[in-house]
């Protein structure tokens, strides 16, 4: 089954996005049906076709030491592991944390559905 951005974009509210790979769209603030809503200081609120949005994400390998420490605090053994992503096991709290930091948990970057923040 081919990945489609429509199935993942709602998980990355608050991340920066591009439109059609070259145009900066702003911060993703919402999803309404087949539309993505962004905000930026120049254009304000803008509505885009969701299938042409490209979130700007980070690879797990780009995690900072501070973020690793935060993850260690979250995984202190009181929460059961529930999901394996990229050969790593994460709890619900860890997944929520990683999504809030805009990490690519679904291999969207290698699938060309997201941009790597460090290569822009």
C-alpha positions in Angstrom: 0.0 0.0 0.0 1.4 3.4 -1.0 1.7 6.0 1.7 -0.3 9.2 1.3 0.3 12.3 3.3 -3.4 12.7 4.1 -3.1 9.7 6.4 -0.3 11.3 8.5 -0.4 15.1 8.3 -3.0 15.4 11.2 -0.4 13.9 13.5 2.0 16.8 12.8 -0.1 19.9 13.8 2.3 22.7 14.7 5.0 21.7 12.3 6.3 23.8 9.4 5.1 22.8 5.9 5.9 23.4 2.3 3.4 23.3 -0.5 4.4 21.5 -3.7 8.0 20.9 -2.4 9.2 24.5 -3.1 6.8 27.0 -1.6 6.9 27.7 2.1 3.3 27.3 3.5 3.8 28.1 7.2 2.8 26.4 10.4 0.2 23.6 10.1 -2.7 24.7 12.3 -5.5 22.5 11.2 -7.1 20.0 8.9 -10.6 20.4 7.5 -11.7 17.6 5.1 -9.3 17.6 2.1 -7.7 20.9 3.2 -4.7 21.8 5.3 -4.7 25.1 7.1 -1.5 26.9 7.8 -0.5 30.3 9.3 2.5 32.5 8.6 3.3 36.1 9.4 3.1 37.2 5.8 0.0 35.6 4.5 -1.9 34.8 7.7 -4.3 31.9 7.5 -4.1 30.0 4.3 -6.0 26.9 3.1 -4.2 24.4 0.9 -5.1 21.1 -0.8 -3.9 18.5 1.8 -2.4 16.1 -0.8 0.1 18.7 -1.9 1.5 19.5 1.6 5.0 18.5 2.6 5.7 18.6 6.4 9.2 19.6 7.4 10.3 16.9 9.9 13.3 15.7 11.8 14.9 12.2 11.6 15.1 10.3 14.9 18.9 10.3 14.5 18.8 14.1 14.9 17.6 13.9 18.5 19.5 16.2 20.8 21.0 15.1 24.2 18.3 17.1 26.0 15.6 15.4 24.0 17.2 12.0 24.8 17.1 12.9 28.5 13.4 13.8 28.1 12.7 10.5 26.5 14.6 8.7 29.3 12.4 10.4 31.9 9.3 9.4 29.9 10.4 5.8 29.7 11.2 5.1 33.3 9.5 1.8 33.2 6.0 2.7 34.3 4.5 2.7 30.8 4.4 -0.5 28.7 5.9 -0.4 25.3 3.1 -0.3 22.6 4.7 0.4 19.3 7.8 -0.4 17.4 9.0 2.4 15.0 12.2 2.1 13.0 13.4 -0.8 15.2 12.8 1.1 18.4 10.0 0.5 21.0 8.1 3.5 22.3 5.4 4.1 24.9 2.3 6.3 24.3 3.9 9.2 26.1 7.1 8.9 24.1 5.2 8.8 20.8 3.3 12.0 21.8 6.5 13.6 22.7 8.2 12.7 19.5 5.3 13.9 17.4 5.3 17.2 19.3 9.0 17.6 18.3 8.1 16.8 14.7 10.1 13.6 14.3 9.5 11.5 11.3 8.1 8.3 12.9 6.6 6.9 9.7 9.5 7.1 7.2 7.8 10.0 5.4 11.2 11.6 4.5 12.5 8.5 2.6 9.1 8.1 1.0 9.4 11.7 -0.3 6.3 12.8 1.6 8.2 15.0 4.0 11.3 17.2 3.9 14.3 16.7 6.3 14.5 19.9 8.3 18.3 19.6 8.4 18.7 19.5 4.6 16.6 22.6 3.7 
